[in-house]
């Protein structure tokens, strides 16, 4: 049986977590764009090249003790376009 080659599909994702993360966490989250939402949550948006990378991001959310609200797949053109920040920019509230 021939092994199936590993697929690397670029896909956009939005991860929503409870609370406002400081902007400096963007580099720790593989350069995802952080957006502070008015409802007190943070949305992390970006492109993920493979499922293992997504699992790594979810592990980081867990390791920070953040409450994960949702994970949404988006098209890559949406994920690659940074969204301007909204709400407070004062750090983790």
Secondary structure, DSSP 4 states (H G I P E B T S, - for coil): -PPPPPP---EEEEEEEESPPPTTHHHHTTTPEEEE-TTSEEEEEEEESSHHHHHHHHHHHHHTT--EEEEEEE-HHHHHSPPPP-S--SS--
